Amino acid sequence: MDILQTYGFTLIVVAALVGFLMAWGIGANDVANAMGTSVGSKALTIKQAILIAMVFEFAGAYLAGGEVTSTIRKGILDSTFFIDSPELLVYGMISALLAAGIWLGFASYLGWPVSTTHSIVGALVGFAAVGVSADAVEWSAVGGIVGSWVITPAISGFIAFLIFQSAQKLIFDTDKPFDNARRYVPFYMGLAGFVMSLVTIKKGLKHVGLHIEPADGYYIAIAIAILVGIVGKYAISRVQYDSKADKRTHFANVEKIFAILMIVTACCMAFAHGSNDVANAIGPLAAVVSIIHSDGEISNKAGLVWWILPLGGLGIVAGLALFGHRVIATIGNGITHLTPSRGFAAELAAACTVVLASGTGLPISTTQTLVGAVLGVGMARGIAAINLGVVRNIVVSWVVTLPAGAGLSILFFFVLKGIFAP
């Protein structure tokens, strides 16, 4: 108790620094999830992608970042073990952030798309199981999260496969691909508008103090979808093309249209990602601040102090600007050859999966969702279209993430305990 009063301010400063480091790692590693497909399919240059991501990730983190903080903290650790010594939870949260941040920086440097959610979960489980007691970990919650890691890539891969196949049937495998693109692409745009506005309404506007009834949310989303479809139809009708040109030129023109779509979905994906994953950095930081402010009382939901969300947002932007390009290369070019239409299918499928998961409160990994979706698109073209070596490295890095996060976090936990505990 006295430790928290004596060192309270110091601990908050340390927690803020490691929280920033963790957000930096999230930016470096996870932003590729939103932007990798756009860059890989040449819809955006790397500079444009990074600028767009900065704006939308920050907006997502700042406006919509409050939803997931409680599950990460409350579900994985049993707080009753820390009632007598809340300072252990403070050290643990700080070491978990530091461990996950370092691992993410390392993985990003090597260009591995690992999951930020795994990193922080591994780190939390590590310090709690070894430093406190194996019973302090809610293993059933951890099991549920591990289960969702297998399920989400499968769901998003399946959705991506369907979206891509539908585009093939309706547009690419026809006699007049460009005319059909003009006819059907506005529907894809509408669908994207619908899914993305649902993400924003269901996750984003809650924290701005706007409470929209679920039914109204769907009406608004449908209205936005129709609007996006109409605007899209107008934009596409202005694209000039030569009807006598050969089919390859038609394909190129159709891909141009999908490139526009791709950029819209990338923006929304960055927003959704900012809102979903900033919790991984902010959750533990909010816990530390609330425990210290309430003199060691551990509450289930931490109220966010005003400076926490901007700190997370800025950290994400900084990481993205520095190391973002390395992981973008892996996702955009490494797994399978992407064109704008394939990239769009992957991106929209990943977004659908994120909507489903955030609606149910599952801490999914955007990374695995997107890698699953890109694999789904690759599968639609046959297994030969997939670079299995890259996929193997990615899967290995996913498996290593949990123990790496746990090991580092145990180490830092005992170091911190040694420094602050008398």
Residue pairs with C-beta under 8 A, 6 or more apart in sequence:
1 86
1 87
1 295
1 296
3 87
3 420
3 421
3 422
4 11
4 86
4 87
4 90
4 291
4 292
4 295
4 296
5 295
7 420
8 292
11 90
11 94
11 288
11 292
11 420
12 288
12 289
12 292
14 94
15 90
15 93
15 94
15 97
15 284
15 285
15 288
15 289
16 285
16 307
16 311
18 94
18 97
18 98
18 101
18 285
19 97
19 281
19 282
19 284
19 285
19 308
19 311
19 312
19 315
20 281
20 311
20 312
20 314
20 315
21 97
21 98
21 101
21 102
21 105
21 315
22 97
22 98
22 100
22 101
22 104
22 116
22 120
22 280
22 281
22 284
22 315
23 278
23 281
23 282
23 311
23 312
23 313
23 314
23 315
23 316
23 318
23 319
24 101
24 105
24 315
24 316
24 318
24 319
24 322
25 100
25 101
25 102
25 103
25 104
25 105
25 108
25 116
25 119
25 319
26 104
26 116
26 277
26 278
26 280
26 281
26 315
26 316
26 319
27 57
27 315
27 316
27 317
27 318
27 319
27 320
27 321
27 324
28 104
28 105
28 108
28 319
28 320
28 322
28 323
28 324
28 326
28 327
29 104
29 107
29 108
29 112
29 113
29 114
29 116
29 319
29 323
29 327
29 367
30 113
30 116
30 273
30 277
30 327
30 366
30 367
31 50
31 53
31 57
31 270
31 273
31 316
31 319
31 320
31 324
31 327
31 328
32 113
32 324
32 327
32 328
32 330
32 331
32 332
33 113
33 269
33 273
33 331
33 350
33 366
33 367
33 369
33 370
34 53
34 56
34 57
34 266
34 269
34 270
34 273
34 366
35 44
35 49
35 50
35 52
35 53
35 266
35 270
35 324
35 328
36 113
36 327
36 328
36 329
36 330
36 331
36 332
36 370
37 262
37 266
37 331
37 332
37 338
37 343
37 344
37 346
37 347
37 370
37 374
38 44
38 49
38 262
38 263
38 266
38 332
38 343
38 347
39 45
39 46
39 49
39 328
39 332
40 328
40 331
40 332
40 333
40 338
40 343
41 259
41 262
41 332
41 338
41 339
41 340
41 342
41 343
42 259
42 340
43 258
43 259
43 262
43 263
43 266
43 340
43 343
44 52
44 262
44 263
44 266
46 325
46 328
49 266
49 328
50 320
50 321
50 324
50 325
52 263
52 266
52 267
52 270
53 266
53 270
53 320
53 324
54 317
54 320
54 321
56 267
56 268
56 270
56 271
56 274
57 270
57 271
57 273
57 274
57 313
57 316
57 317
57 320
58 274
58 313
58 314
58 316
58 317
59 271
59 274
60 204
60 270
60 271
60 272
60 273
60 274
60 275
60 276
60 278
61 274
61 275
61 278
61 309
61 312
61 313
61 316
62 274
62 309
62 310
62 313
63 204
63 205
63 207
63 208
63 275
64 200
64 203
64 204
64 205
64 206
64 207
64 271
64 274
64 275
65 207
65 274
65 275
65 278
65 279
65 282
65 309
65 312
65 313
66 206
66 207
66 304
66 309
67 203
67 206
67 207
67 275
67 279
67 358
68 276
68 279
68 283
68 358
68 361
68 363
69 279
69 282
69 283
69 286
69 301
69 302
69 304
70 283
70 300
70 301
70 302
71 361
71 363
72 120
72 121
72 124
72 279
72 280
72 283
72 284
72 363
73 283
73 284
73 286
73 287
73 302
74 300
74 301
75 138
75 141
75 363
76 121
76 124
76 125
76 128
76 137
76 138
76 141
76 142
76 145
77 89
77 92
77 124
77 128
77 136
77 137
77 138
78 135
78 136
78 137
78 138
79 89
79 298
79 300
81 128
81 132
81 133
81 135
81 136
82 88
82 89
82 132
82 136
82 298
83 298
86 291
86 296
86 297
86 298
87 296
87 420
87 421
88 131
88 132
88 417
89 287
89 291
89 298
90 287
90 288
90 291
90 292
91 127
91 131
91 413
91 416
91 417
91 420
92 124
92 127
92 128
92 131
92 132
92 409
92 413
93 124
93 284
93 285
93 287
93 288
94 284
94 288
94 412
94 416
95 123
95 127
95 408
95 409
95 410
95 411
95 412
95 413
95 415
95 416
96 120
96 123
96 124
96 126
96 127
96 284
96 405
96 409
97 120
97 123
97 281
97 284
97 285
98 408
98 409
98 412
99 119
99 123
99 126
99 405
99 406
99 407
99 408
99 409
99 411
99 412
100 116
100 119
100 120
100 122
100 123
100 280
100 405
100 409
102 408
103 114
103 119
103 401
103 404
103 405
103 408
104 114
104 116
104 119
105 323
107 113
107 114
107 397
107 401
108 319
108 323
108 324
108 326
108 327
109 323
109 326
110 326
111 326
111 327
111 329
111 330
112 327
112 330
112 393
112 394
112 397
113 327
113 330
113 331
113 367
113 370
113 371
113 394
113 397
114 367
114 397
114 398
114 401
115 149
115 365
115 366
115 367
115 368
115 398
115 401
116 277
116 280
116 365
116 367
117 145
117 277
117 280
117 363
117 364
117 365
118 149
118 365
118 398
118 401
118 402
118 405
119 280
119 401
119 404
119 405
120 280
120 281
120 283
120 284
120 405
121 142
121 145
121 363
121 402
121 405
122 401
122 402
122 403
122 404
122 405
122 406
122 409
123 405
123 406
123 408
123 409
124 284
124 409
125 137
125 142
125 402
125 406
126 405
126 406
126 407
126 408
126 409
126 410
126 413
127 406
127 409
127 410
127 412
127 413
128 136
128 137
129 136
129 137
129 406
130 406
130 410
130 413
131 410
131 413
131 414
131 417
144 362
145 362
145 363
148 357
148 362
148 363
148 364
149 364
149 365
149 368
149 398
152 353
152 357
152 362
152 364
152 365
152 368
152 369
152 372
153 368
153 369
153 371
153 372
153 373
153 375
154 372
155 353
155 356
155 369
155 372
156 349
156 350
156 352
156 353
156 369
156 370
156 372
156 373
156 376
157 349
157 372
157 373
157 375
157 376
157 379
158 349
158 376
159 348
159 349
159 352
159 353
159 373
159 376
160 345
160 346
160 348
160 349
160 350
160 372
160 373
160 374
160 376
160 377
160 380
161 376
161 377
161 379
161 380
162 349
163 188
163 344
163 345
163 348
163 349
164 341
164 342
164 345
164 346
164 376
164 377
164 380
165 380
167 184
167 188
167 258
167 341
167 344
167 345
168 380
170 180
170 184
171 177
171 180
171 181
171 184
171 185
171 254
171 341
172 251
172 254
172 341
174 180
176 250
177 247
177 250
177 251
177 254
178 241
178 243
178 250
178 253
178 254
181 236
181 253
181 254
181 257
182 233
182 236
182 237
185 232
185 236
185 257
185 258
185 261
186 229
186 230
186 232
186 233
186 236
187 229
188 261
188 344
188 348
189 228
189 229
189 231
189 232
189 261
189 264
190 225
190 226
190 228
190 229
190 232
191 225
191 348
192 228
192 261
192 264
192 265
192 268
192 348
192 351
193 221
193 224
193 225
193 227
193 228
193 229
193 264
194 221
194 222
194 224
194 225
195 268
195 348
195 351
195 352
195 355
196 264
196 265
196 268
196 271
196 272
196 351
197 220
197 221
197 224
197 225
198 217
198 218
198 221
198 355
199 268
199 271
199 272
199 275
199 351
199 354
199 355
199 358
200 268
200 271
200 272
201 212
201 217
201 220
201 221
202 217
202 355
202 358
202 359
203 272
203 275
203 276
203 358
204 271
204 275
205 212
212 220
228 264
232 260
232 261
235 260
236 257
239 253
239 256
239 257
241 249
241 250
241 253
242 249
254 341
255 339
255 340
255 341
256 340
258 339
258 340
258 341
258 343
258 344
259 340
261 340
261 344
262 340
262 343
262 344
262 347
265 344
265 347
265 348
265 351
266 347
268 351
269 347
269 350
269 351
269 354
272 351
272 354
272 355
272 358
272 366
273 354
273 366
274 313
274 316
276 354
276 358
276 364
276 366
277 366
278 309
278 312
278 313
278 316
279 363
281 312
281 315
281 316
282 304
282 308
282 309
282 311
282 312
283 302
285 308
285 311
285 312
286 302
286 303
286 304
286 305
286 308
287 302
289 302
289 305
289 308
290 299
290 302
290 303
291 297
291 298
293 305
330 390
330 394
331 370
331 371
331 374
332 338
334 387
334 390
335 371
335 374
335 375
335 378
335 386
335 387
335 390
335 391
335 394
336 342
336 374
336 375
336 377
336 378
336 381
336 385
336 386
336 387
337 385
338 346
338 374
338 377
342 377
343 377
345 373
345 376
345 377
346 370
346 373
346 374
346 376
346 377
347 370
347 373
349 373
349 376
350 366
350 369
350 370
350 372
350 373
353 364
353 369
353 372
353 373
354 364
354 366
354 369
357 364
357 369
358 364
368 398
371 394
375 386
375 391
378 385
378 386
379 385
379 386
